[in-house]
Amino acid sequence: MRAYFTEGEPIADPETLIRVVAEVGVDPVEARDVLQTDRFAEDVREDELLASQLGIQGVPFFVLDRRYGVSGAQPPEVLVQALERAWGEAVSLSA
């Protein structure tokens, strides 16, 4: 995020992305391998499907328990209310 939004780094460039993720502790060899394969493509498609099902059209967007979504920069009390609702339903389902 810092590299893109603050420093204007071209993170779509694979070499830039590899360098940036290495700075935060990701193995650069592993990062290069992931960028050159479809190893996580199925996971990404699943995330995209879930985003579509939740109606995600922008950021920020918070997903709670893979069942609820809160769109936009909300006041803390809205996020707390959503978290409490998701937690309450998760607890009642596990009982």
The first five atom37 places (N, CA, C, CB, O) and aatype in JSON, in Angstrom:
{
  "aatype": [12, 1, 0, 18, 13, 16, 6, 7, 6, 14, 9, 0, 3, 14, 6, 16, 10, 9, 1, 19, 19, 0, 6, 19, 7, 19, 3, 14, 19, 6, 0, 1, 3, 19, 10, 5, 16, 3, 1, 13, 0, 6, 3, 19, 1, 6, 3, 6, 10, 10, 0, 15, 5, 10, 7, 9, 5, 7, 19, 14, 13, 13, 19, 10, 3, 1, 1, 18, 7, 19, 15, 7, 0, 5, 14, 14, 6, 19, 10, 19, 5, 0, 10, 6, 1, 0, 17, 7, 6, 0, 19, 15, 10, 15, 0],
  "atom_mask": [
    [1, 1, 1, 1, 1],
    [1, 1, 1, 1, 1],
    [1, 1, 1, 1, 1],
    [1, 1, 1, 1, 1],
    [1, 1, 1, 1, 1],
    [1, 1, 1, 1, 1],
    [1, 1, 1, 1, 1],
    [1, 1, 1, 0, 1],
    [1, 1, 1, 1, 1],
    [1, 1, 1, 1, 1],
    [1, 1, 1, 1, 1],
    [1, 1, 1, 1, 1],
    [1, 1, 1, 1, 1],
    [1, 1, 1, 1, 1],
    [1, 1, 1, 1, 1],
    [1, 1, 1, 1, 1],
    [1, 1, 1, 1, 1],
    [1, 1, 1, 1, 1],
    [1, 1, 1, 1, 1],
    [1, 1, 1, 1, 1],
    [1, 1, 1, 1, 1],
    [1, 1, 1, 1, 1],
    [1, 1, 1, 1, 1],
    [1, 1, 1, 1, 1],
    [1, 1, 1, 0, 1],
    [1, 1, 1, 1, 1],
    [1, 1, 1, 1, 1],
    [1, 1, 1, 1, 1],
    [1, 1, 1, 1, 1],
    [1, 1, 1, 1, 1],
    [1, 1, 1, 1, 1],
    [1, 1, 1, 1, 1],
    [1, 1, 1, 1, 1],
    [1, 1, 1, 1, 1],
    [1, 1, 1, 1, 1],
    [1, 1, 1, 1, 1],
    [1, 1, 1, 1, 1],
    [1, 1, 1, 1, 1],
    [1, 1, 1, 1, 1],
    [1, 1, 1, 1, 1],
    [1, 1, 1, 1, 1],
    [1, 1, 1, 1, 1],
    [1, 1, 1, 1, 1],
    [1, 1, 1, 1, 1],
    [1, 1, 1, 1, 1],
    [1, 1, 1, 1, 1],
    [1, 1, 1, 1, 1],
    [1, 1, 1, 1, 1],
    [1, 1, 1, 1, 1],
    [1, 1, 1, 1, 1],
    [1, 1, 1, 1, 1],
    [1, 1, 1, 1, 1],
    [1, 1, 1, 1, 1],
    [1, 1, 1, 1, 1],
    [1, 1, 1, 0, 1],
    [1, 1, 1, 1, 1],
    [1, 1, 1, 1, 1],
    [1, 1, 1, 0, 1],
    [1, 1, 1, 1, 1],
    [1, 1, 1, 1, 1],
    [1, 1, 1, 1, 1],
    [1, 1, 1, 1, 1],
    [1, 1, 1, 1, 1],
    [1, 1, 1, 1, 1],
    [1, 1, 1, 1, 1],
    [1, 1, 1, 1, 1],
    [1, 1, 1, 1, 1],
    [1, 1, 1, 1, 1],
    [1, 1, 1, 0, 1],
    [1, 1, 1, 1, 1],
    [1, 1, 1, 1, 1],
    [1, 1, 1, 0, 1],
    [1, 1, 1, 1, 1],
    [1, 1, 1, 1, 1],
    [1, 1, 1, 1, 1],
    [1, 1, 1, 1, 1],
    [1, 1, 1, 1, 1],
    [1, 1, 1, 1, 1],
    [1, 1, 1, 1, 1],
    [1, 1, 1, 1, 1],
    [1, 1, 1, 1, 1],
    [1, 1, 1, 1, 1],
    [1, 1, 1, 1, 1],
    [1, 1, 1, 1, 1],
    [1, 1, 1, 1, 1],
    [1, 1, 1, 1, 1],
    [1, 1, 1, 1, 1],
    [1, 1, 1, 0, 1],
    [1, 1, 1, 1, 1],
    [1, 1, 1, 1, 1],
    [1, 1, 1, 1, 1],
    [1, 1, 1, 1, 1],
    [1, 1, 1, 1, 1],
    [1, 1, 1, 1, 1],
    [1, 1, 1, 1, 1]
  ],
  "atom_positions": [
    [[0.84, -1.19, 0.0], [0.0, 0.0, 0.0], [0.88, 1.25, 0.0], [-0.95, 0.0, 1.22], [0.66, 2.18, -0.77]],
    [[1.87, 1.26, 0.87], [2.76, 2.41, 0.95], [3.47, 2.62, -0.38], [3.79, 2.23, 2.07], [3.56, 3.75, -0.88]],
    [[3.97, 1.52, -0.95], [4.71, 1.64, -2.21], [3.84, 2.24, -3.31], [5.24, 0.26, -2.64], [4.31, 3.07, -4.08]],
    [[2.6, 1.82, -3.37], [1.72, 2.29, -4.44], [1.17, 3.68, -4.16], [0.58, 1.32, -4.63], [1.3, 4.59, -4.98]],
    [[0.54, 3.84, -2.98], [-0.17, 5.09, -2.7], [0.73, 6.24, -2.25], [-1.2, 4.85, -1.66], [0.43, 7.4, -2.53]],
    [[1.82, 5.92, -1.58], [2.68, 6.99, -1.06], [3.87, 7.27, -1.97], [3.17, 6.63, 0.33], [4.2, 8.42, -2.24]],
    [[4.5, 6.18, -2.44], [5.72, 6.35, -3.22], [5.5, 6.26, -4.73], [6.72, 5.33, -2.8], [6.43, 6.47, -5.51]],
    [[4.28, 5.93, -5.14], [3.97, 5.86, -6.57], [4.67, 4.75, -7.31], [0.0, 0.0, 0.0], [4.92, 4.86, -8.51]],
    [[5.0, 3.67, -6.61], [5.69, 2.54, -7.23], [4.76, 1.84, -8.22], [6.19, 1.54, -6.15], [3.56, 1.72, -7.95]],
    [[5.28, 1.37, -9.33], [4.46, 0.64, -10.31], [4.33, -0.84, -9.91], [5.07, 0.76, -11.73], [5.04, -1.69, -10.44]],
    [[3.44, -1.13, -8.99], [3.36, -2.49, -8.45], [2.82, -3.51, -9.46], [2.49, -2.5, -7.22], [2.83, -4.7, -9.17]],
    [[2.34, -3.07, -10.61], [1.96, -4.01, -11.66], [3.21, -4.58, -12.36], [1.05, -3.32, -12.69], [3.12, -5.59, -13.06]],
    [[4.35, -3.94, -12.15], [5.61, -4.43, -12.69], [6.12, -5.55, -11.78], [6.67, -3.28, -12.81], [6.36, -5.31, -10.6]],
    [[6.3, -6.76, -12.31], [6.69, -7.89, -11.46], [7.97, -7.65, -10.66], [6.88, -9.1, -12.3], [8.02, -8.01, -9.48]],
    [[8.98, -7.05, -11.25], [10.23, -6.83, -10.51], [10.03, -5.86, -9.35], [11.31, -6.3, -11.46], [10.6, -6.05, -8.27]],
    [[9.24, -4.83, -9.57], [8.94, -3.89, -8.49], [8.17, -4.6, -7.38], [8.13, -2.69, -9.01], [8.49, -4.44, -6.2]],
    [[7.17, -5.37, -7.76], [6.37, -6.08, -6.77], [7.21, -7.05, -5.96], [5.22, -6.82, -7.45], [7.07, -7.13, -4.74]],
    [[8.08, -7.79, -6.62], [8.96, -8.73, -5.92], [9.85, -7.99, -4.93], [9.82, -9.53, -6.92], [10.02, -8.44, -3.79]],
    [[10.41, -6.87, -5.34], [11.26, -6.09, -4.44], [10.48, -5.59, -3.24], [11.89, -4.91, -5.19], [10.96, -5.66, -2.1]],
    [[9.29, -5.08, -3.48], [8.47, -4.52, -2.4], [8.05, -5.6, -1.41], [7.24, -3.82, -2.98], [8.13, -5.39, -0.2]],
    [[7.59, -6.74, -1.91], [7.16, -7.78, -0.97], [8.34, -8.37, -0.22], [6.41, -8.89, -1.71], [8.19, -8.81, 0.93]],
    [[9.52, -8.4, -0.83], [10.71, -8.86, -0.13], [11.04, -7.95, 1.05], [11.91, -8.94, -1.09], [11.54, -8.4, 2.08]],
    [[10.75, -6.66, 0.89], [11.0, -5.69, 1.97], [10.15, -5.97, 3.21], [10.74, -4.28, 1.47], [10.52, -5.56, 4.31]],
    [[9.03, -6.64, 3.03], [8.17, -6.95, 4.17], [8.27, -8.41, 4.6], [6.72, -6.61, 3.84], [7.45, -8.89, 5.38]],
    [[9.28, -9.12, 4.07], [9.55, -10.46, 4.56], [9.11, -11.62, 3.69], [0.0, 0.0, 0.0], [9.28, -12.78, 4.08]],
    [[8.54, -11.35, 2.52], [8.15, -12.45, 1.63], [9.4, -12.9, 0.87], [7.02, -12.0, 0.63], [10.16, -12.08, 0.37]],
    [[9.58, -14.2, 0.79], [10.72, -14.77, 0.06], [10.62, -14.36, -1.41], [10.77, -16.32, 0.21], [9.64, -14.7, -2.07]],
    [[11.6, -13.65, -1.94], [11.51, -13.18, -3.33], [11.46, -14.32, -4.35], [12.69, -12.3, -3.64], [10.83, -14.16, -5.4]],
    [[12.1, -15.44, -4.07], [12.04, -16.59, -4.99], [10.62, -17.13, -5.02], [13.04, -17.7, -4.56], [10.09, -17.43, -6.09]],
    [[9.99, -17.25, -3.85], [8.61, -17.7, -3.76], [7.68, -16.71, -4.46], [8.19, -17.88, -2.28], [6.77, -17.11, -5.19]],
    [[7.89, -15.42, -4.24], [7.06, -14.4, -4.88], [7.15, -14.49, -6.4], [7.47, -12.99, -4.41], [6.14, -14.41, -7.09]],
    [[8.36, -14.65, -6.91], [8.54, -14.76, -8.36], [7.82, -16.0, -8.89], [10.06, -14.82, -8.72], [7.18, -15.95, -9.94]],
    [[7.93, -17.11, -8.16], [7.27, -18.34, -8.58], [5.75, -18.16, -8.63], [7.63, -19.48, -7.62], [5.1, -18.6, -9.58]],
    [[5.19, -17.51, -7.63], [3.74, -17.29, -7.59], [3.3, -16.42, -8.76], [3.33, -16.63, -6.25], [2.27, -16.68, -9.38]],
    [[4.08, -15.39, -9.07], [3.72, -14.5, -10.17], [3.8, -15.19, -11.53], [4.62, -13.28, -10.17], [3.13, -14.78, -12.48]],
    [[4.62, -16.22, -11.63], [4.82, -16.89, -12.92], [3.93, -18.13, -13.09], [6.26, -17.29, -13.07], [4.0, -18.79, -14.13]],
    [[3.11, -18.44, -12.1], [2.26, -19.63, -12.19], [0.8, -19.26, -11.88], [2.75, -20.73, -11.23], [0.5, -18.11, -11.53]],
    [[-0.06, -20.22, -12.01], [-1.47, -20.05, -11.65], [-1.78, -20.74, -10.32], [-2.38, -20.62, -12.77], [-2.92, -21.13, -10.06]],
    [[-0.76, -20.89, -9.49], [-0.91, -21.68, -8.26], [-2.06, -21.21, -7.39], [0.36, -21.62, -7.47], [-2.72, -22.05, -6.77]],
    [[-2.32, -19.93, -7.31], [-3.38, -19.41, -6.45], [-4.57, -18.89, -7.26], [-2.85, -18.32, -5.56], [-5.43, -18.21, -6.7]],
    [[-4.62, -19.18, -8.54], [-5.69, -18.66, -9.4], [-7.07, -19.09, -8.91], [-5.48, -19.12, -10.84], [-8.0, -18.28, -8.89]],
    [[-7.21, -20.34, -8.51], [-8.52, -20.82, -8.04], [-8.95, -20.08, -6.77], [-8.47, -22.33, -7.78], [-10.12, -19.74, -6.63]],
    [[-8.01, -19.85, -5.87], [-8.32, -19.09, -4.64], [-8.77, -17.67, -4.97], [-7.1, -19.05, -3.71], [-9.71, -17.15, -4.36]],
    [[-8.11, -17.05, -5.92], [-8.47, -15.68, -6.32], [-9.86, -15.66, -6.94], [-7.44, -15.11, -7.32], [-10.66, -14.77, -6.63]],
    [[-10.16, -16.63, -7.81], [-11.5, -16.7, -8.41], [-12.57, -16.88, -7.34], [-11.58, -17.85, -9.43], [-13.64, -16.29, -7.43]],
    [[-12.3, -17.69, -6.31], [-13.25, -17.87, -5.21], [-13.46, -16.56, -4.46], [-12.75, -18.96, -4.23], [-14.59, -16.22, -4.11]],
    [[-12.38, -15.83, -4.2], [-12.5, -14.53, -3.53], [-13.31, -13.55, -4.39], [-11.1, -13.94, -3.24], [-14.13, -12.79, -3.86]],
    [[-13.08, -13.56, -5.7], [-13.83, -12.67, -6.59], [-15.32, -13.02, -6.58], [-13.27, -12.75, -8.01], [-16.17, -12.13, -6.6]],
    [[-15.63, -14.32, -6.56], [-17.02, -14.75, -6.51], [-17.68, -14.31, -5.21], [-17.12, -16.28, -6.67], [-18.79, -13.8, -5.21]],
    [[-16.98, -14.5, -4.1], [-17.51, -14.07, -2.81], [-17.72, -12.56, -2.8], [-16.57, -14.48, -1.67], [-18.75, -12.08, -2.32]],
    [[-16.77, -11.81, -3.33], [-16.91, -10.35, -3.39], [-18.14, -9.97, -4.2], [-15.65, -9.71, -4.01], [-18.89, -9.07, -3.81]],
    [[-18.36, -10.64, -5.3], [-19.53, -10.37, -6.12], [-20.81, -10.7, -5.37], [-19.46, -11.17, -7.42], [-21.77, -9.93, -5.42]],
    [[-20.84, -11.82, -4.69], [-22.02, -12.24, -3.93], [-22.34, -11.26, -2.79], [-21.82, -13.64, -3.37], [-23.5, -11.06, -2.45]],
    [[-21.29, -10.67, -2.21], [-21.49, -9.71, -1.13], [-21.76, -8.3, -1.64], [-20.27, -9.7, -0.23], [-22.05, -7.39, -0.85]],
    [[-21.68, -8.12, -2.94], [-21.96, -6.81, -3.51], [-20.81, -5.83, -3.39], [0.0, 0.0, 0.0], [-21.02, -4.62, -3.43]],
    [[-19.61, -6.34, -3.26], [-18.45, -5.46, -3.13], [-18.2, -4.74, -4.46], [-17.19, -6.27, -2.71], [-18.05, -5.37, -5.51]],
    [[-18.17, -3.43, -4.38], [-17.91, -2.62, -5.56], [-16.81, -1.59, -5.34], [-19.18, -1.91, -5.99], [-16.49, -0.82, -6.24]],
    [[-16.22, -1.59, -4.15], [-15.16, -0.64, -3.86], [-14.47, -0.97, -2.56], [0.0, 0.0, 0.0], [-14.77, -1.98, -1.92]],
    [[-13.55, -0.13, -2.2], [-12.8, -0.31, -0.95], [-12.9, 0.96, -0.13], [-11.33, -0.67, -1.23], [-13.06, 2.04, -0.71]],
    [[-12.82, 0.9, 1.17], [-12.67, -0.33, 1.95], [-13.98, -1.11, 2.0], [-12.2, 0.0, 3.36], [-15.07, -0.56, 1.84]],
    [[-13.83, -2.4, 2.24], [-14.98, -3.29, 2.41], [-14.55, -4.36, 3.4], [-15.46, -3.92, 1.05], [-13.53, -5.02, 3.2]],
    [[-15.33, -4.54, 4.44], [-14.99, -5.48, 5.5], [-15.9, -6.69, 5.4], [-15.1, -4.82, 6.88], [-17.12, -6.55, 5.37]],
    [[-15.31, -7.88, 5.35], [-16.08, -9.13, 5.29], [-15.97, -9.8, 6.65], [-15.56, -10.07, 4.14], [-14.88, -10.02, 7.17]],
    [[-17.13, -10.13, 7.22], [-17.18, -10.73, 8.55], [-17.76, -12.13, 8.44], [-18.02, -9.86, 9.52], [-18.87, -12.33, 7.96]],
    [[-16.98, -13.1, 8.91], [-17.41, -14.5, 8.93], [-17.82, -15.0, 7.55], [-18.57, -14.67, 9.91], [-18.65, -15.9, 7.44]],
    [[-17.25, -14.43, 6.52], [-17.54, -14.79, 5.12], [-19.04, -14.75, 4.81], [-17.0, -16.19, 4.82], [-19.49, -15.35, 3.83]],
    [[-19.81, -14.04, 5.64], [-21.25, -13.97, 5.45], [-21.78, -12.55, 5.41], [-21.94, -14.73, 6.54], [-22.84, -12.3, 4.84]],
    [[-21.07, -11.63, 6.0], [-21.55, -10.25, 6.11], [-20.52, -9.31, 5.51], [-21.83, -9.87, 7.57], [-19.32, -9.56, 5.54]],
    [[-21.03, -8.22, 4.96], [-20.14, -7.22, 4.42], [-20.52, -5.84, 4.9], [0.0, 0.0, 0.0], [-21.7, -5.5, 5.01]],
    [[-19.5, -5.04, 5.19], [-19.7, -3.64, 5.58], [-18.92, -2.8, 4.58], [-19.24, -3.36, 7.08], [-17.7, -2.93, 4.47]],
    [[-19.62, -1.95, 3.87], [-19.02, -1.17, 2.8], [-18.62, 0.22, 3.28], [-19.96, -1.07, 1.63], [-19.35, 0.86, 4.04]],
    [[-17.48, 0.66, 2.83], [-17.05, 2.03, 3.06], [-16.38, 2.25, 4.4], [0.0, 0.0, 0.0], [-16.34, 1.36, 5.26]],
    [[-15.86, 3.44, 4.56], [-15.22, 3.84, 5.81], [-16.33, 4.2, 6.79], [-14.22, 5.05, 5.6], [-16.91, 5.28, 6.73]],
    [[-16.62, 3.29, 7.68], [-17.72, 3.46, 8.62], [-17.21, 3.93, 9.97], [-18.49, 2.15, 8.77], [-16.05, 3.7, 10.32]],
    [[-18.07, 4.59, 10.74], [-17.69, 4.97, 12.1], [-17.45, 3.7, 12.93], [-18.79, 5.86, 12.76], [-18.03, 2.65, 12.65]],
    [[-16.61, 3.79, 13.94], [-16.31, 2.61, 14.77], [-17.55, 1.91, 15.3], [-15.43, 3.01, 15.92], [-17.58, 0.68, 15.36]],
    [[-18.57, 2.66, 15.7], [-19.76, 2.02, 16.28], [-20.48, 1.14, 15.26], [-20.71, 3.08, 16.82], [-21.09, 0.14, 15.64]],
    [[-20.43, 1.49, 13.99], [-21.06, 0.66, 12.95], [-20.29, -0.66, 12.81], [-21.11, 1.41, 11.59], [-20.89, -1.72, 12.7]],
    [[-18.97, -0.57, 12.81], [-18.16, -1.79, 12.71], [-18.33, -2.66, 13.95], [-16.67, -1.43, 12.53], [-18.42, -3.89, 13.84]],
    [[-18.39, -2.06, 15.12], [-18.6, -2.82, 16.35], [-19.95, -3.54, 16.29], [-18.53, -1.9, 17.59], [-20.04, -4.72, 16.64]],
    [[-20.98, -2.84, 15.86], [-22.31, -3.44, 15.76], [-22.29, -4.63, 14.79], [-23.34, -2.39, 15.29], [-22.88, -5.67, 15.07]],
    [[-21.63, -4.48, 13.66], [-21.55, -5.57, 12.68], [-20.77, -6.75, 13.25], [-20.89, -5.08, 11.38], [-21.17, -7.9, 13.07]],
    [[-19.66, -6.47, 13.93], [-18.88, -7.54, 14.55], [-19.69, -8.28, 15.62], [-17.59, -6.97, 15.18], [-19.66, -9.5, 15.68]],
    [[-20.41, -7.53, 16.44], [-21.22, -8.15, 17.48], [-22.32, -9.02, 16.88], [-21.83, -7.08, 18.39], [-22.6, -10.11, 17.4]],
    [[-22.93, -8.57, 15.81], [-23.98, -9.36, 15.16], [-23.4, -10.65, 14.58], [-24.67, -8.53, 14.04], [-23.95, -11.73, 14.79]],
    [[-22.29, -10.53, 13.86], [-21.67, -11.72, 13.27], [-21.22, -12.69, 14.36], [-20.46, -11.32, 12.4], [-21.41, -13.9, 14.23]],
    [[-20.64, -12.17, 15.44], [-20.19, -13.02, 16.55], [-21.38, -13.71, 17.21], [-19.41, -12.19, 17.6], [-21.34, -14.91, 17.48]],
    [[-22.43, -12.95, 17.46], [-23.62, -13.51, 18.1], [-24.23, -14.63, 17.28], [0.0, 0.0, 0.0], [-24.64, -15.65, 17.83]],
    [[-24.31, -14.45, 15.98], [-24.86, -15.5, 15.12], [-23.93, -16.7, 15.02], [-25.13, -14.95, 13.74], [-24.4, -17.83, 14.95]],
    [[-22.62, -16.46, 15.02], [-21.66, -17.57, 14.97], [-21.76, -18.41, 16.24], [-20.22, -17.04, 14.77], [-21.7, -19.64, 16.2]],
    [[-21.9, -17.73, 17.38], [-22.0, -18.44, 18.66], [-23.29, -19.25, 18.72], [-21.94, -17.45, 19.85], [-23.29, -20.39, 19.17]],
    [[-24.39, -18.66, 18.27], [-25.67, -19.38, 18.31], [-25.68, -20.56, 17.35], [-26.82, -18.43, 17.98], [-26.35, -21.56, 17.61]],
    [[-24.97, -20.46, 16.24], [-24.92, -21.58, 15.3], [-24.08, -22.74, 15.82], [-24.36, -21.11, 13.96], [-24.33, -23.9, 15.5]],
    [[-23.06, -22.41, 16.64], [-22.18, -23.46, 17.16], [-22.74, -24.11, 18.42], [-20.8, -22.89, 17.44], [-22.22, -25.13, 18.88]],
    [[-23.79, -23.53, 18.99], [-24.35, -24.08, 20.23], [-25.24, -25.27, 19.97], [-25.13, -23.03, 20.99], [-25.79, -25.85, 20.91]]
  ]
}
